[in-house]
Every structure is written in C-alpha cells, then in structure tokens.
C-alpha cells in the first residue's frame, strides 16, 4: 500500500489548494510492480505533489494509451488498463503531468509475462541483502549487467535487507532506488522483508510504503491480505515470498495457514520460495541458534517440501552457500549431519557441465528434494564455513540468476568480477526419467500395496524401501520383491515415514 510520508504533507496540502508546483522531478524514478500477462503497475516518488498519468503503447514513436490520473501525491502507483495489455509483449511508457512529460522521464520499456502455465524461457536476477549504497553493491550490479549483455530479464527478486542499516524512508531512497533506477524502470521487482527493514519500525512501515505488492491474489496464487507475504505466477512458475521477520512464524499463524492454502491451490510446474533468514547457514549467522532461522526450518520447510518446493533463495548471511538436493533436514546441523545419508538425495554437484544435473522423477510431487541457497552478498560480506547440508560456500560479493525453461531450472552465482562461481541445474520429467544412460524408475514401478503388516511389491523391484521413525531415524532398509512382512520386533505397531524411489509419505503398521 502506498502511503504519504509526514514530511510531505505540506506539499500535498498546497497541491490541494491549487498551488501545485509547475515542475516536478523524480525523487524515486519510475519503477515497475505487480507484473503479469495482462497487468503492469508503474510507481514513483516526485519532488512536489501532482496528479500524473502514464502514456504507454507498443510503438515507441506513438504512445497511444493513457492511464487514469493518479491522486495528487508525491508517492503514487498507476495500474495500467489490462484491456490494453497482451501477454509476452513489449511496451514503451513515459510519465506525464497533463500534456507535459515529467522532468527526468525517459522512454522506458517493460515486457508482459506469458500466459499462466506457458513454458517460456524465463530469467530472474536474485539480489541478496543489496541495500548498503557502497562500492561492492555497484560492482555486483555492473558485473551482472556486463555478463547479461542486455539479455531480457523477466524480473528482479530481492530477498531482504534492501535498506541498511535501519530501513528508514531516506535509506530506501539512497540505498535502493537511486542505485538501480535503470533496472527497476524496465523490470518488475519483487521483494521479501529483511530484519534491517524492521529496525526503525518493527512493523516495517517504510518497507510497506515503498512497494506495491499483491495482496488479493491478483497476480496468481491465493490472496494473502498482506504485502509482507504473497505469491505470484509467471509462466509455469509459482513464486512464494515469505516474511521471516515481522509476521508470525508459528504453525497456527496467519502466514503459515495462508501458505498451506496457497500450496494446495497451485498447479504450476515449478515452486520457488524466497525469504530472508536461511534454514541452513554457518556464515555471519548460525542456523542452529538464531530463532528466525530455526522457525523457518522447523515450521515452514516441512510444509513447502510436502507440496514439492524446488528451489529456495534466502539471504541474511552475507556470503553464498548452496545445498545439495535435500529433503526432510529439519533438525539442527548435528542432527541433520547424522542423517545425511537419508536427507541428502543427491550428493553430487548438480552442475550440468561436470557431474550432471539433479533430477526429479516427475514435474510435481512431494519430497522429491529441493536446493536451498544463501545468496546474501550483493552488498556486504561475511566470513563463513561449510554447513553440513551445503555443497559449496563462497565468501565473495555477488548475485544469483535463475533461468527456468519448461522442465529445466538453472541457477548461477556470479561474483563481482563477472565470474560464474557456482551453478546447478534441476531437470524434471513428464514421464520416465532417463539420464546419462541411467533409466530412472517409472512412477508406477514405485507403487506398493499394504495389507495389515504385509506389503506387496513388484516381483522385479530394484528400489530400496526405507522406513524411518517420526523423528527421522532410519529403522529399516530392504529391497523387497513380492510379498514382504517386517518383524514386529523391528517395527512395532505405530506410525512411520517411508521412502520408496521418488515417493515419500507416512504409513501405519498395525
């Protein structure tokens, strides 16, 4: 929700009396919000209150459409007429005060999203803890733009701490909006809130005033009623933005209950989640001891994995850390390390150029594994060590870029010199998986039936059937063929988890 700041009330008052300034300039250049296949919102802050319009069109020489006028404020957002927007189309726009182009406005562009479910190649720039306004922030930006070579982006996503040190209104202007004016004017931006945005105000007042995020499910997903947590669709991707700082992190809180509904409702091929405090990190912050990090790991990660989350980006620790393909690592580092053989589903690099990508047996399904990233060094840097769940850790400045095309997701970490320090890939299948001459199990080959204490498996079964206690300890591992009945001594009556090929779930043994 856009708000008028107290220091600007005088300007608004005089504008209301008809004393509106004749020449406004931008304090925050136009930036793009809430982009979809038929939606686009342009926001700004100007030096004196005025009612402005946005002219837009597909012809750079003829901006044929004009939005309604904004309220006469210094901060405003205008949502463009959806009937004038088409999917995957490039538009040009400028901001006007009446018939006069606003001072400082240049002809900018945006491209609308593809239709929901479309399998277009989509690329997103991930900025981690960027808002410090220092030289490293500029170097990271310039390195990415140099490597990207002007290739189109489909969005910019920030995982929190976008306005150091206290999240004041002035810090948002100086440390964020004046650092990325060219990027924000041509790409739809999305953000999660960090802890530094909740210092000057514990509710994140300046953060909420700065942005215009969806609350009513208008860009896809279930309505959250809050700009602190929300979701949106882009092509065949479902993005989930969570709040690990201000909102409740309990399983009975509004955020958790909304997330459950949102995950149940999505039919997208890919689920990507973003929040600030990482569930796994041994860098500037320790996920074994910090409350927000522990809450997200023990409460939210299990829910996300139950509904098939694929990739999670976080920040907070100012380095780069990236996990293996993992699942069900809900304890502290010691506990998870003791269960590493179970929770690490693939202990290779996931790099398509070396050991090969991580693979999933279906486009959508629970507990097939996810990759967790700490990408928090876009402006600040911590020294760190390797967490047991992490494949790699780098204490270098940089940012991440995520590209998804149909069944393949690729994430790269690019440092401030423009070097790709790490990359991994996840490949899904729409049927039977085949990778490097190694055929994976078909989904129907992973079926079994249970009759009391007896289990019936395919006669030619080659997949291990693992049974775990509810606390995650491995109790039994067999590769049964045909009928199999575990001993009551090994498996007393009770509830257990099982893993069989790509399937994961609960069973009860009488």
C-alpha positions as CSV (number, residue, x, y, z in Angstrom):
1,X,0.0,0.0,0.0
2,X,1.4,3.4,-0.9
3,X,1.4,6.0,1.9
4,X,2.2,9.7,2.1
5,X,5.1,10.5,4.5
6,X,4.6,13.1,7.1
7,X,7.4,15.3,5.8
8,X,5.5,15.6,2.5
9,X,2.1,16.6,3.9
10,X,2.7,20.2,3.3
11,X,3.3,19.7,-0.4
12,X,0.1,17.7,-0.6
13,X,-1.8,20.4,1.3
14,X,-0.7,23.1,-1.1
15,X,-1.5,20.9,-4.1
16,X,-5.0,20.5,-2.8
17,X,-5.3,24.3,-2.7
18,X,-4.4,24.6,-6.4
19,X,-0.8,25.7,-5.7
20,X,0.7,22.6,-7.3
21,X,4.2,23.1,-8.4
22,X,4.6,23.5,-12.2
23,X,7.7,21.4,-12.5
24,X,8.2,18.2,-10.7
25,X,11.3,16.0,-10.7
26,X,11.7,12.4,-9.7
27,X,13.0,11.6,-6.2
28,X,12.4,7.9,-7.0
29,X,12.5,7.2,-10.7
30,X,9.5,5.2,-12.1
31,X,9.7,1.5,-11.1
32,X,7.6,-1.5,-12.1
33,X,5.4,-3.6,-9.8
34,X,2.8,-6.4,-10.0
35,X,3.6,-7.6,-13.5
36,X,1.5,-10.3,-15.1
37,X,0.4,-11.3,-18.6
38,X,-2.2,-8.5,-18.6
39,X,-1.1,-6.3,-15.7
40,X,1.5,-3.7,-15.0
41,X,1.8,-1.1,-12.3
42,X,4.2,1.9,-12.6
43,X,5.2,3.7,-9.3
44,X,7.2,6.8,-8.5
45,X,8.1,9.5,-6.0
46,X,8.2,13.1,-7.1
47,X,9.5,16.3,-5.6
48,X,6.1,18.0,-5.3
49,X,2.6,16.6,-5.3
50,X,0.9,16.3,-8.6
51,X,-1.7,14.1,-10.4
52,X,0.3,12.2,-13.1
53,X,-0.6,9.9,-15.9
54,X,1.3,7.1,-17.7
55,X,1.4,7.1,-21.5
56,X,2.1,3.6,-23.0
57,X,2.0,1.6,-26.2
58,X,3.7,-1.0,-28.4
59,X,5.0,1.7,-30.8
60,X,8.0,3.6,-29.5
61,X,7.0,6.6,-31.6
62,X,3.4,6.6,-30.6
63,X,2.3,6.0,-27.0
64,X,-1.3,5.5,-27.9
65,X,-2.7,4.7,-24.5
66,X,-3.0,6.9,-21.4
67,X,-3.8,5.8,-17.8
68,X,-6.1,7.4,-15.5
69,X,-4.6,10.2,-13.4
70,X,-3.0,9.3,-10.1
71,X,-4.1,11.0,-6.9
72,X,-2.2,14.3,-6.3
73,X,0.5,12.9,-4.1
74,X,4.3,12.7,-4.2
75,X,4.1,8.9,-3.9
76,X,1.8,7.1,-6.3
77,X,1.3,4.0,-8.4
78,X,-0.8,3.6,-11.5
79,X,-2.1,0.2,-12.7
80,X,-2.4,0.3,-16.5
81,X,-5.6,-0.7,-18.3
82,X,-5.5,-4.5,-18.6
83,X,-7.6,-4.4,-21.7
84,X,-4.7,-2.6,-23.4
85,X,-2.1,-5.2,-22.5
86,X,-1.3,-8.5,-24.2
87,X,0.9,-11.4,-23.0
88,X,4.6,-11.5,-23.8
89,X,4.5,-8.1,-25.4
90,X,7.0,-5.2,-25.2
91,X,5.5,-1.8,-24.2
92,X,7.1,1.6,-24.0
93,X,6.0,4.1,-21.4
94,X,6.5,7.7,-20.0
95,X,5.1,9.7,-17.1
96,X,3.3,12.9,-17.8
97,X,1.9,15.9,-15.9
98,X,-1.0,16.8,-18.1
99,X,0.4,17.3,-21.6
100,X,3.9,17.8,-20.4
101,X,6.4,14.9,-20.0
102,X,7.6,14.9,-16.4
103,X,11.1,16.3,-15.9
104,X,13.5,13.4,-15.8
105,X,11.2,10.9,-17.5
106,X,12.7,8.9,-20.4
107,X,11.0,6.4,-22.6
108,X,11.2,3.1,-20.7
109,X,10.1,-0.4,-21.6
110,X,8.6,-3.5,-20.0
111,X,7.6,-6.9,-21.3
112,X,4.4,-8.5,-20.0
113,X,4.5,-12.1,-18.7
114,X,3.5,-15.1,-20.6
115,X,0.1,-16.7,-20.0
116,X,0.0,-18.7,-16.8
117,X,1.3,-22.2,-17.5
118,X,3.3,-21.2,-20.6
119,X,6.7,-22.8,-20.7
120,X,8.6,-19.8,-22.0
121,X,12.3,-19.4,-21.0
122,X,12.3,-17.0,-18.0
123,X,15.2,-15.4,-16.3
124,X,15.2,-13.7,-12.9
125,X,18.0,-11.7,-11.2
126,X,18.3,-12.5,-7.5
127,X,19.7,-9.7,-5.3
128,X,20.7,-10.7,-1.7
129,X,21.0,-8.1,1.0
130,X,21.7,-5.3,-1.5
131,X,20.8,-2.1,0.2
132,X,24.0,-0.6,1.5
133,X,24.8,2.0,-1.2
134,X,28.5,1.1,-1.2
135,X,31.1,0.3,-3.9
136,X,30.5,-3.5,-3.7
137,X,26.8,-3.0,-4.4
138,X,27.7,-1.1,-7.6
139,X,30.4,-3.6,-8.6
140,X,27.9,-6.6,-8.2
141,X,25.3,-4.7,-10.3
142,X,27.8,-3.8,-13.1
143,X,29.2,-7.3,-13.2
144,X,25.8,-8.9,-13.7
145,X,24.8,-6.4,-16.3
146,X,28.1,-6.9,-18.2
147,X,27.7,-10.6,-18.2
148,X,24.0,-10.4,-19.1
149,X,24.8,-8.3,-22.1
150,X,21.4,-6.7,-22.4
151,X,19.5,-10.0,-22.5
152,X,15.9,-9.6,-21.3
153,X,15.0,-10.3,-17.7
154,X,11.7,-11.4,-16.5
155,X,12.0,-9.9,-13.0
156,X,14.3,-8.8,-10.2
157,X,13.8,-10.5,-6.9
158,X,15.3,-9.3,-3.6
159,X,15.5,-11.5,-0.5
160,X,15.6,-8.8,2.1
161,X,17.8,-6.2,3.8
162,X,17.3,-3.8,0.9
163,X,17.7,-0.6,3.0
164,X,20.6,-0.6,5.5
165,X,21.0,0.0,8.4
166,X,17.6,0.7,9.8
167,X,15.1,0.6,7.0
168,X,14.3,4.3,7.1
169,X,12.5,6.1,4.3
170,X,15.6,8.0,3.4
171,X,17.7,4.8,3.3
172,X,15.2,3.3,0.9
173,X,15.7,6.3,-1.4
174,X,19.5,6.5,-1.1
175,X,20.5,2.8,-0.8
176,X,18.0,1.2,-3.1
177,X,16.0,3.3,-5.5
178,X,18.9,5.6,-6.6
179,X,21.2,2.5,-7.0
180,X,19.0,0.6,-9.5
181,X,16.9,3.2,-11.4
182,X,17.6,1.7,-14.9
183,X,16.9,-1.8,-13.7
184,X,13.8,-1.0,-11.7
185,X,12.3,1.0,-14.6
186,X,12.5,-1.8,-17.1
187,X,11.9,-4.9,-14.9
188,X,9.2,-5.9,-12.5
189,X,10.6,-6.1,-9.0
190,X,9.6,-8.3,-6.1
191,X,11.0,-8.4,-2.5
192,X,10.9,-10.2,0.8
193,X,11.4,-8.2,4.0
194,X,14.6,-8.5,6.0
195,X,15.5,-7.7,9.6
196,X,17.1,-4.4,8.7
197,X,13.8,-3.1,7.3
198,X,12.3,-3.7,10.7
199,X,14.7,-1.6,12.8
200,X,13.3,2.0,12.5
201,X,9.9,0.4,12.6
202,X,9.3,-3.1,13.9
203,X,6.3,-3.4,11.5
204,X,8.5,-2.4,8.5
205,X,6.5,0.8,7.8
206,X,8.9,2.3,5.3
207,X,9.2,-1.1,3.5
208,X,5.5,-1.3,3.2
209,X,5.3,2.3,2.0
210,X,8.0,1.8,-0.6
211,X,6.5,-1.1,-2.5
212,X,3.2,-2.2,-4.0
213,X,2.9,-6.0,-3.8
214,X,-0.2,-8.2,-4.5
215,X,-2.4,-8.9,-1.5
216,X,-5.6,-10.2,-3.3
217,X,-4.1,-12.9,-5.4
218,X,-4.3,-10.6,-8.4
219,X,-1.0,-11.9,-9.9
220,X,-1.9,-15.5,-9.2
221,X,-1.9,-17.6,-6.0
222,X,-4.2,-17.3,-3.0
223,X,-5.0,-13.9,-1.6
224,X,-2.7,-13.2,1.5
225,X,-4.2,-9.9,2.6
226,X,-0.6,-8.8,3.4
227,X,2.3,-7.3,1.4
228,X,4.7,-9.0,3.9
229,X,3.9,-12.4,2.3
230,X,2.3,-13.1,-1.0
231,X,2.7,-15.2,-4.1
232,X,2.6,-14.7,-7.9
233,X,2.7,-16.8,-11.1
234,X,5.0,-16.3,-14.0
235,X,4.5,-18.7,-16.9
236,X,4.8,-22.2,-15.4
237,X,6.5,-20.9,-12.2
238,X,4.9,-20.2,-8.8
239,X,6.9,-17.8,-6.7
240,X,6.3,-17.6,-2.9
241,X,7.6,-14.6,-1.0
242,X,7.6,-15.2,2.8
243,X,8.2,-12.9,5.8
244,X,10.7,-14.4,8.3
245,X,10.9,-11.2,10.4
246,X,7.6,-9.4,11.2
247,X,4.8,-11.9,10.8
248,X,4.1,-14.9,13.0
249,X,6.3,-17.9,12.1
250,X,4.2,-20.4,14.1
251,X,2.1,-23.2,12.5
252,X,-1.0,-21.5,13.8
253,X,-0.2,-18.1,12.5
254,X,-1.9,-16.4,9.5
255,X,1.2,-16.7,7.3
256,X,1.5,-20.4,7.8
257,X,-2.2,-21.0,7.2
258,X,-2.1,-18.9,4.1
259,X,0.9,-20.7,2.8
260,X,-0.8,-24.1,3.2
261,X,-3.8,-22.9,1.2
262,X,-1.6,-21.4,-1.5
263,X,0.5,-24.5,-1.9
264,X,-2.6,-26.7,-2.1
265,X,-4.1,-24.4,-4.8
266,X,-1.1,-24.0,-7.2
267,X,-0.9,-26.2,-10.3
268,X,2.4,-24.7,-11.6
269,X,5.3,-26.9,-12.7
270,X,7.8,-25.1,-10.5
271,X,7.7,-23.7,-7.0
272,X,10.4,-21.2,-6.0
273,X,10.3,-19.7,-2.4
274,X,12.1,-16.6,-1.2
275,X,12.6,-15.2,2.3
276,X,15.3,-13.6,4.3
277,X,16.6,-15.9,7.2
278,X,18.1,-19.1,5.8
279,X,17.3,-22.5,7.4
280,X,20.9,-23.7,6.8
281,X,23.9,-21.4,7.3
282,X,27.2,-21.3,9.1
283,X,28.3,-17.8,7.9
284,X,27.6,-14.5,9.6
285,X,24.5,-16.1,11.2
286,X,24.2,-19.6,12.7
287,X,21.0,-21.5,11.8
288,X,21.4,-23.7,14.9
289,X,20.9,-20.8,17.3
290,X,19.1,-17.9,15.6
291,X,15.3,-18.0,16.3
292,X,14.0,-16.9,12.9
293,X,16.3,-19.3,11.1
294,X,15.2,-22.2,13.3
295,X,11.5,-21.3,13.0
296,X,11.7,-21.3,9.2
297,X,13.5,-24.7,9.1
298,X,11.2,-26.5,11.6
299,X,7.9,-25.0,10.7
300,X,7.9,-23.8,7.1
301,X,10.4,-26.0,5.3
302,X,8.4,-29.2,6.0
303,X,5.2,-27.6,4.6
304,X,7.0,-26.4,1.5
305,X,8.6,-29.8,0.9
306,X,5.3,-31.6,1.4
307,X,4.0,-29.7,-1.6
308,X,7.1,-30.0,-3.8
309,X,9.1,-26.9,-3.4
310,X,12.0,-26.9,-5.9
311,X,14.4,-24.0,-5.0
312,X,14.6,-21.7,-2.0
313,X,16.6,-18.4,-2.0
314,X,17.5,-16.6,1.2
315,X,20.0,-14.0,2.5
316,X,20.9,-12.7,5.9
317,X,24.3,-14.3,6.0
318,X,26.5,-12.2,3.7
319,X,28.0,-14.9,1.6
320,X,27.0,-17.6,-0.9
321,X,26.0,-21.0,0.3
322,X,24.3,-23.7,-1.8
323,X,22.9,-27.1,-0.6
324,X,22.8,-30.5,-2.2
325,X,19.4,-31.7,-3.4
326,X,18.0,-32.4,0.1
327,X,14.7,-33.3,1.8
328,X,13.5,-33.6,5.4
329,X,16.5,-31.9,7.1
330,X,14.5,-30.3,9.8
331,X,16.9,-30.7,12.8
332,X,20.0,-28.8,13.8
333,X,23.3,-29.3,11.9
334,X,24.4,-32.2,14.1
335,X,21.1,-34.0,13.8
336,X,21.0,-33.4,10.0
337,X,24.6,-34.5,9.6
338,X,23.9,-37.7,11.4
339,X,21.1,-38.4,8.9
340,X,23.0,-37.2,5.9
341,X,22.6,-40.4,4.0
342,X,18.8,-40.0,4.2
343,X,18.3,-36.3,3.8
344,X,20.8,-35.7,1.0
345,X,19.1,-37.2,-2.0
346,X,21.9,-36.4,-4.4
347,X,25.4,-35.7,-3.1
348,X,26.9,-34.6,-6.4
349,X,27.4,-31.0,-7.6
350,X,24.3,-30.7,-9.7
351,X,26.5,-28.9,-12.2
352,X,25.4,-29.8,-15.8
353,X,28.9,-29.3,-17.1
354,X,30.6,-31.7,-14.6
355,X,28.7,-34.4,-12.6
356,X,25.4,-33.6,-14.2
357,X,22.1,-32.0,-13.1
358,X,19.9,-33.0,-10.2
359,X,16.9,-35.0,-11.5
360,X,13.3,-35.3,-10.3
361,X,11.1,-38.2,-11.3
362,X,8.0,-36.0,-12.0
363,X,7.0,-32.4,-12.6
364,X,5.2,-32.1,-9.4
365,X,5.3,-34.2,-6.2
366,X,6.1,-34.2,-2.5
367,X,9.6,-34.8,-1.1
368,X,11.5,-35.1,-4.3
369,X,14.2,-32.8,-3.0
370,X,14.9,-29.1,-3.1
371,X,18.0,-26.9,-3.3
372,X,18.5,-24.2,-0.6
373,X,20.6,-21.1,-1.3
374,X,22.0,-18.3,0.8
375,X,22.7,-15.6,-1.7
376,X,23.3,-12.6,0.6
377,X,26.4,-11.0,-0.7
378,X,25.2,-8.4,-3.2
379,X,26.5,-5.5,-1.0
380,X,28.0,-6.9,2.2
381,X,30.3,-9.8,3.1
382,X,30.8,-12.3,6.0
383,X,33.4,-15.0,6.5
384,X,31.8,-18.4,6.8
385,X,32.3,-22.1,6.9
386,X,30.6,-25.0,5.2
387,X,27.3,-26.2,6.7
388,X,26.8,-30.0,6.5
389,X,23.8,-29.5,4.2
390,X,25.7,-27.3,1.8
391,X,27.7,-28.4,-1.2
392,X,29.6,-25.2,-1.6
393,X,30.3,-21.9,0.2
394,X,32.0,-18.7,-1.0
395,X,32.8,-15.5,0.9
396,X,32.7,-13.3,-2.1
397,X,30.4,-10.5,-3.4
398,X,27.9,-11.5,-6.0
399,X,24.3,-12.2,-7.1
400,X,22.4,-15.1,-8.5
401,X,20.5,-15.6,-11.7
402,X,17.7,-18.2,-12.1
403,X,16.6,-19.4,-15.5
404,X,13.7,-21.8,-16.0
405,X,12.6,-23.3,-19.3
406,X,9.9,-26.0,-19.4
407,X,11.4,-28.9,-17.4
408,X,14.9,-27.4,-16.7
409,X,15.9,-24.9,-14.0
410,X,19.4,-23.4,-13.9
411,X,20.8,-21.2,-11.1
412,X,24.2,-19.5,-11.3
413,X,26.1,-17.4,-8.8
414,X,28.1,-14.5,-10.5
415,X,30.7,-12.7,-8.4
416,X,31.6,-9.0,-8.6
417,X,34.2,-9.7,-11.2
418,X,31.8,-11.3,-13.5
419,X,33.0,-14.9,-12.9
420,X,30.4,-17.7,-12.6
421,X,31.5,-19.3,-9.3
422,X,28.8,-21.9,-9.0
423,X,25.9,-23.3,-11.0
424,X,23.4,-26.2,-10.6
425,X,20.5,-27.5,-12.6
426,X,17.4,-29.4,-11.8
427,X,15.8,-31.4,-14.5
428,X,12.3,-32.8,-14.2
429,X,10.5,-35.4,-16.3
430,X,7.0,-35.5,-17.7
431,X,7.1,-39.3,-17.6
432,X,10.0,-41.7,-17.4
433,X,13.4,-40.1,-16.5
434,X,16.4,-41.0,-18.5
435,X,19.8,-39.5,-17.6
436,X,23.3,-40.3,-18.8
437,X,22.1,-43.8,-19.9
438,X,20.7,-44.5,-16.5
439,X,16.9,-45.0,-16.7
440,X,15.1,-44.0,-13.5
441,X,12.2,-45.8,-12.0
442,X,8.8,-45.2,-13.6
443,X,6.2,-43.8,-11.3
444,X,4.1,-47.0,-11.4
445,X,7.2,-49.1,-10.5
446,X,7.2,-47.3,-7.2
447,X,3.8,-48.4,-6.2
448,X,3.2,-50.9,-3.4
449,X,0.1,-52.2,-1.6
450,X,-0.3,-52.8,2.2
451,X,-2.4,-55.4,3.8
452,X,-2.0,-55.1,7.5
453,X,1.6,-55.8,8.3
454,X,2.2,-57.2,4.8
455,X,3.5,-55.2,1.8
456,X,3.3,-56.3,-1.8
457,X,6.0,-55.0,-4.2
458,X,6.6,-55.7,-7.9
459,X,8.3,-59.0,-8.5
460,X,11.2,-57.3,-10.3
461,X,11.6,-54.5,-7.8
462,X,15.1,-53.0,-7.6
463,X,14.3,-49.9,-5.4
464,X,15.1,-49.8,-1.7
465,X,12.1,-49.4,0.6
466,X,13.2,-47.4,3.7
467,X,11.3,-46.9,6.9
468,X,12.0,-44.1,9.4
469,X,10.8,-43.2,12.8
470,X,8.7,-40.0,13.0
471,X,11.8,-38.3,14.4
472,X,13.6,-39.2,11.1
473,X,15.8,-42.1,12.2
474,X,16.3,-44.9,9.7
475,X,14.9,-48.1,11.1
476,X,14.7,-50.5,8.1
477,X,16.1,-50.6,4.6
478,X,15.1,-53.5,2.3
479,X,14.8,-54.2,-1.4
480,X,11.7,-56.5,-1.2
481,X,10.3,-58.4,-4.2
482,X,6.8,-59.7,-4.0
483,X,5.3,-60.1,-0.5
484,X,7.3,-58.7,2.4
485,X,6.4,-58.6,6.1
486,X,8.6,-56.8,8.6
487,X,9.2,-58.3,12.1
488,X,7.2,-56.9,15.0
489,X,10.4,-56.6,16.9
490,X,11.9,-54.3,14.3
491,X,8.7,-52.4,13.6
492,X,6.3,-52.3,16.5
493,X,2.8,-51.1,16.0
494,X,2.8,-47.4,15.2
495,X,3.2,-44.6,12.6
496,X,6.3,-44.3,10.4
497,X,7.7,-42.4,7.4
498,X,8.7,-44.3,4.3
499,X,10.7,-43.5,1.2
500,X,10.4,-45.7,-1.9
501,X,12.1,-44.3,-5.1
502,X,10.7,-40.8,-5.6
503,X,7.8,-41.4,-3.2
504,X,7.7,-40.3,0.4
505,X,4.9,-40.5,2.9
506,X,3.5,-41.9,6.1
507,X,2.4,-45.5,6.9
508,X,0.7,-47.1,9.9
509,X,1.7,-50.6,10.9
510,X,-0.9,-52.5,13.0
